[in-house]
């Protein structure tokens, strides 16, 4: 049996310091002060490494070191101010310090902080004057010879601090940019998924409305006929009930095909019956003729092969328009359906000569005409519906064919190239 490992003391301490930046800066300032004090006792000028015990810092040098380390506690809050303060203290030490003490270490840390928290232009605008002034002060005004290694070390350490801070900032910005790009891509994927779900829900709602409204209207009419002639003409009642049965079976089949689209992986296999289109126009018209509606069809589409979306939309427009004629135009009305290919589009027109639409669909609060317009508009077409001057009702839809055919061809070409 294994026991969960607890984080070590150093891990816990580091996590605590990261959540308390001021405490971390105080700890860093203390460490820098300790390094400066220890370094002030070493004489680096001897061959074979530094020699200890030959130098002892005086009180002014210790004061400069303490002040420089104390300023580092505020390095995150006021980086430019801390750099100016530590640079001034280092400048004083370089000019007057004898023996030399490494107060410039404070300026190195402050310059690193500025470079890590500003842009590259600001970094070098600040770093170059700092490097130049401190090095020139040590060479020209300090007690050591201008070629002393301490003077060269000031120039090297300040330059490396600026470069290291800039590298840290660049890496942090790069990681942040990658994180933001990933979050933006995730948001875009979620928005696209929501948009597609909304479009699919709207499309399924339209299909369900078209299927239910059409077949239930036919069932209602035929059931009324059967009830009316049941006693006097039982043969006609049986025929009407047979049409009710056929319409209800068709409604169930189309509902099963539509709802099958909502099934997910692992569900029973969805029906494979193709979506309705103009190839089933005669079958659709026959259902209305059996219900007692006189329908005439004129087609001049010249055997045009329609994209699936356009074919389905044309079928649904005719279905909805004839359903409205059946429901609102009266039993003596006659409907005319025309499908004509005109230029780049397909024109679908449904006319009736009913006495009027007192219960017109636009007044009844239904969604048939609205769904019809939305379906056609989604394909880039136009749809109009309204009363005719001489009586009756007219539904006219123009569906683009060429644009969708080109898009389908382009999509197939892209798939083949991939």
C-alpha positions in Angstrom: 0.0 0.0 0.0 1.4 3.3 -1.0 0.9 6.5 0.9 0.5 9.9 -0.8 3.7 11.8 -0.9 3.7 15.2 0.9 5.6 18.1 -0.7 9.0 18.8 0.7 10.0 21.7 2.8 11.6 23.6 -0.1 8.6 23.0 -2.4 6.2 24.4 0.3 8.5 27.3 0.9 8.7 28.1 -2.8 5.0 27.9 -3.2 4.4 30.3 -0.3 7.0 32.8 -1.6 5.3 32.8 -5.0 2.0 33.7 -3.4 3.6 36.4 -1.3 5.8 38.4 -3.7 6.8 41.0 -1.2 8.2 38.3 1.1 10.0 36.8 -1.9 11.6 40.2 -2.7 12.6 40.7 1.0 14.2 37.2 0.9 16.1 38.1 -2.3 17.2 41.4 -0.9 18.6 39.6 2.2 20.5 37.2 0.0 21.9 40.0 -2.1 23.0 41.8 1.0 24.7 38.7 2.3 26.5 38.2 -1.0 27.7 41.8 -1.0 29.0 41.6 2.5 30.8 38.4 1.8 32.2 39.7 -1.5 33.5 42.9 0.2 36.0 40.8 2.2 37.6 39.2 -0.9 40.4 40.7 -3.0 40.0 39.5 -6.6 43.2 41.0 -7.8 45.4 38.1 -6.8 46.4 35.3 -9.2 45.0 31.9 -8.3 41.6 33.2 -7.2 40.4 35.8 -4.6 42.2 36.2 -1.4 40.2 36.6 1.8 41.0 38.7 4.8 43.0 41.4 3.0 40.0 43.8 2.8 37.5 45.0 5.3 34.5 47.1 4.3 34.2 50.4 6.2 31.0 51.9 7.6 30.0 54.0 4.5 30.3 51.0 2.3 28.2 48.9 4.7 25.6 51.7 4.7 25.5 51.8 0.9 25.1 48.0 0.8 22.2 48.0 3.3 20.4 50.9 1.5 20.8 49.2 -1.9 19.5 45.8 -0.5 16.6 47.6 1.2 15.6 49.3 -2.1 15.3 45.9 -3.7 12.3 45.1 -1.5 10.2 47.5 -3.7 11.7 46.3 -7.0 8.3 44.9 -8.3 6.2 47.9 -7.3 8.5 50.6 -8.5 11.2 49.1 -10.8 12.4 52.4 -12.4 12.6 54.1 -9.0 14.5 51.2 -7.5 16.9 51.1 -10.5 17.6 54.9 -10.1 18.2 54.5 -6.4 20.5 51.5 -6.7 22.3 53.1 -9.7 23.0 56.2 -7.6 24.3 54.2 -4.7 26.5 52.1 -7.0 27.8 55.3 -8.6 28.7 56.7 -5.2 30.5 53.5 -4.3 32.4 53.3 -7.5 33.7 56.9 -7.1 34.5 56.9 -3.4 34.7 53.3 -2.3 38.1 52.2 -1.1 38.5 49.3 -0.7 35.9 48.5 -3.4 32.6 46.8 -2.3 30.1 45.2 -4.8 27.2 47.6 -4.3 26.7 47.4 -8.1 25.1 44.0 -7.5 21.9 45.8 -6.4 21.8 47.8 -9.6 22.3 44.5 -11.6 19.2 43.0 -9.9 17.2 46.2 -10.3 18.1 46.3 -14.0 17.0 42.7 -14.5 13.7 43.5 -12.9 13.1 46.5 -15.2 14.0 44.3 -18.3 11.6 41.5 -17.1 8.7 43.8 -16.6 8.9 46.3 -19.5 9.2 46.2 -23.2 12.5 45.7 -25.1 12.7 49.3 -26.2 12.4 50.6 -22.7 14.9 48.0 -21.5 17.7 49.1 -23.7 16.9 52.8 -23.3 17.5 52.3 -19.6 20.2 49.6 -19.7 22.6 51.4 -22.1 22.9 54.6 -20.1 23.2 52.6 -16.8 26.0 50.5 -18.2 27.8 53.5 -19.7 27.5 55.7 -16.6 28.6 53.1 -14.1 31.5 51.8 -16.2 32.7 55.3 -17.1 32.5 56.4 -13.4 34.5 53.5 -12.3 37.1 53.9 -15.0 37.5 57.7 -15.0 36.7 58.8 -11.4 37.2 55.7 -9.3 40.3 54.9 -7.1 41.2 51.9 -9.2 43.0 52.0 -12.5 40.7 52.3 -15.5 41.6 48.9 -16.8 40.8 47.2 -13.4 38.7 44.0 -13.8 36.2 45.4 -11.4 35.3 48.1 -13.9 35.0 45.6 -16.7 32.9 43.4 -14.5 30.4 46.2 -13.9 29.8 46.6 -17.6 29.5 42.8 -18.2 27.1 42.2 -15.3 24.8 45.0 -16.1 24.7 43.9 -19.8 23.9 40.3 -18.9 21.2 41.4 -16.4 19.4 43.4 -19.1 19.7 40.5 -21.6 18.5 37.9 -19.1 15.5 40.1 -18.0 14.5 40.6 -21.6 14.7 36.9 -22.3 12.5 36.1 -19.3 10.0 38.7 -20.4 10.0 37.4 -24.0 9.4 33.8 -22.8 6.6 34.9 -20.5 4.9 36.9 -23.3 5.3 33.9 -25.6 3.7 31.5 -23.2 0.9 34.0 -22.5 0.3 34.4 -26.2 0.0 30.7 -26.7 -2.4 30.4 -23.8 -4.6 33.2 -25.1 -4.6 31.7 -28.6 -5.6 28.4 -27.2 -8.4 30.0 -25.1 -9.6 32.0 -28.2 -9.6 28.9 -30.3 -11.6 27.0 -27.6 -14.1 29.9 -27.5 -14.4 29.9 -31.3 -15.0 26.2 -31.4 -17.7 26.5 -28.7 -19.4 29.3 -30.5 -19.3 27.5 -33.8 -20.7 24.4 -32.1 -23.5 26.4 -30.5 -24.3 28.1 -33.9 -24.4 24.8 -35.7 -26.6 23.2 -33.0 -29.0 26.2 -33.3 -29.1 25.9 -37.1 -29.7 22.2 -36.9 -32.5 22.6 -34.3 -34.2 25.2 -36.6 -33.9 22.9 -39.6 -35.3 19.9 -37.8 -38.1 22.1 -36.4 -39.0 23.2 -39.9 -39.0 19.6 -41.2 -41.2 18.4 -38.3 -43.7 21.2 -38.9 -43.9 20.5 -42.6 -44.4 16.8 -42.0 -46.9 17.1 -39.2 -48.9 20.0 -40.7 -49.3 18.3 -44.1 -50.2 14.8 -43.0 -52.4 15.8 -40.0 -54.3 18.2 -42.3 -55.0 15.3 -44.7 -56.0 13.0 -41.9 -58.4 15.6 -40.5 -60.1 16.1 -43.9 -60.4 12.4 -44.6 -61.6 11.7 -41.1 -64.3 14.3 -41.6 -65.3 12.8 -44.9 -65.5 9.3 -43.3 -67.7 10.6 -40.5 -70.0 12.4 -42.9 -70.6 9.4 -45.2 -70.2 6.5 -42.7 -74.0 5.7 -42.6 -75.1 6.5 -46.2 -72.0 5.5 -48.2 -69.9 3.0 -46.3 -67.7 2.3 -49.3 -66.6 5.9 -49.6 -66.0 6.0 -45.8 -63.8 3.0 -46.1 -61.8 4.7 -48.9 -61.5 7.8 -46.8 -60.2 5.7 -43.8 -57.7 4.0 -46.1 -56.4 7.4 -47.0 -56.2 8.3 -43.3 -54.2 5.2 -42.7 -51.9 5.9 -45.6 -51.4 9.5 -44.6 -50.6 8.5 -41.0 -48.2 5.9 -42.2 -46.4 8.4 -44.3 -46.3 10.9 -41.4 -44.8 8.2 -39.1 -42.1 7.3 -41.7 -41.1 10.9 -42.3 -41.0 11.6 -38.5 -38.9 8.5 -38.0 -36.5 9.6 -40.7 -36.3 13.2 -39.2 -35.9 12.0 -35.6 -33.3 9.5 -36.7 -31.0 12.4 -37.3 -30.9 13.0 -33.6 -29.7 9.6 -32.7 -26.1 9.3 -31.4 -23.4 6.7 -31.7 -24.6 3.3 -30.4 -28.3 3.9 -31.0 -30.2 1.7 -33.4 -29.4 2.5 -37.0 -31.3 5.4 -38.4 -33.6 5.0 -41.4 -31.8 5.2 -44.8 -34.8 6.5 -46.8 -33.7 9.5 -48.9 -35.0 12.9 -48.1 -38.1 13.9 -50.0 -37.6 16.1 -53.1 -39.3 17.0 -56.4 -38.9 13.4 -57.6 -41.8 12.7 -55.2 -43.9 15.6 -56.3 -46.5 13.3 -58.1 -46.8 11.2 -54.9 -47.3 14.4 -52.8 -49.9 15.8 -55.2 -51.8 12.4 -55.2 -52.3 12.6 -51.5 -54.1 15.9 -51.9 -56.1 14.7 -54.8 -57.3 11.7 -52.7 -58.3 14.2 -50.0 -60.6 15.9 -52.6 -58.4 18.9 -53.7 -58.1 19.5 -57.4 -54.4 20.0 -58.2 -52.8 20.7 -61.5 -49.0 20.5 -62.0 -46.9 22.1 -64.7 -43.2 21.5 -64.8 -40.6 23.2 -67.0 -37.4 22.4 -65.0 -36.0 20.4 -68.0 -34.8 17.5 -65.8 -32.5 19.9 -63.7 -30.5 18.0 -61.2 -30.9 20.0 -58.0 -28.7 20.2 -55.0 -30.2 18.2 -52.0 -30.9 21.3 -50.0 -32.7 23.1 -52.9 -34.6 20.0 -53.8 -35.9 19.5 -50.3 -36.8 23.2 -49.9 -38.8 23.2 -53.2 -40.7 20.1 -52.0 -41.4 21.6 -48.6 -42.6 24.9 -50.1 -45.1 23.0 -52.3 -46.2 20.8 -49.4 -46.8 23.7 -47.1 -48.6 25.8 -49.7 -51.0 22.9 -50.7 -51.6 22.1 -47.0 -52.7 25.7 -46.5 -54.9 25.5 -49.6 -56.5 22.3 -48.1 -57.0 24.0 -44.7 -58.1 27.5 -45.7 -59.3 27.7 -49.3 -62.4 25.6 -49.1 -63.5 22.3 -50.6 -64.2 23.7 -54.0 -60.9 25.3 -54.5 -58.5 24.3 -57.2 -54.7 24.6 -56.9 -52.1 25.0 -59.6 -48.4 24.1 -59.0 -45.7 25.2 -61.4 -42.0 24.4 -61.2 -39.9 26.3 -63.8 -36.2 26.7 -64.3 -35.4 30.3 -65.0 -31.8 31.3 -65.5 -29.7 30.5 -62.5 -32.7 29.8 -60.3 -35.7 27.5 -59.8 -39.1 29.2 -59.5 -41.9 27.4 -57.6 -45.4 28.9 -57.7 -48.6 27.6 -56.0 -51.9 29.3 -56.8 -55.4 28.6 -55.7 -58.8 30.1 -56.6 -60.4 29.7 -53.2 -63.1 32.2 -52.2 -60.7 33.7 -49.6 -58.5 33.0 -46.6 -60.6 34.2 -43.7 -58.5 31.9 -41.6 -55.4 32.7 -43.5 -52.2 31.2 -42.1 -50.6 34.6 -41.5 -53.6 35.5 -39.3 -53.8 32.3 -37.5 -50.5 32.5 -35.6 -49.0 29.5 -37.4 -45.4 29.0 -38.4 -45.9 27.6 -41.8 -45.3 30.7 -44.0 -42.6 31.9 -41.6 -40.8 28.6 -41.7 -41.2 28.5 -45.5 -39.6 32.0 -45.9 -36.8 31.1 -43.5 -36.0 27.9 -45.3 -35.8 29.6 -48.7 -33.9 32.6 -47.3 -31.3 30.3 -45.7 -30.5 29.1 -49.2 -30.1 32.6 -50.6 -33.4 32.7 -52.3 -36.6 34.7 -51.9 -40.2 33.8 -51.0 -43.4 35.8 -51.1 -47.0 34.8 -50.2 -50.2 36.8 -50.2 -53.8 37.1 -51.6 -54.3 37.4 -55.3 -56.2 40.4 -56.7 -58.8 38.2 -58.3 -59.2 36.0 -55.3 -57.4 33.1 -53.9 -53.8 32.9 -52.6 -50.3 32.8 -54.2 -47.0 31.5 -53.0 -44.0 32.2 -55.0 -40.4 31.1 -54.2 -37.1 31.6 -56.1 -34.4 29.1 -55.2 -30.8 29.6 -56.5 -29.5 26.5 -58.3 -26.1 27.4 -59.9 -24.5 28.9 -56.8 -25.2 25.7 -54.8 -24.1 23.5 -57.6 -20.8 25.4 -57.8 -20.3 25.1 -54.1 -21.0 21.4 -54.1 -18.5 20.9 -57.0 -15.9 23.0 -55.2 -16.4 20.9 -52.0 -16.0 17.7 -53.9 -12.9 19.0 -55.6 -11.4 20.0 -52.3 -12.2 16.6 -50.9 -10.5 14.8 -53.8 -7.4 17.0 -53.4 -7.2 16.2 -49.7 
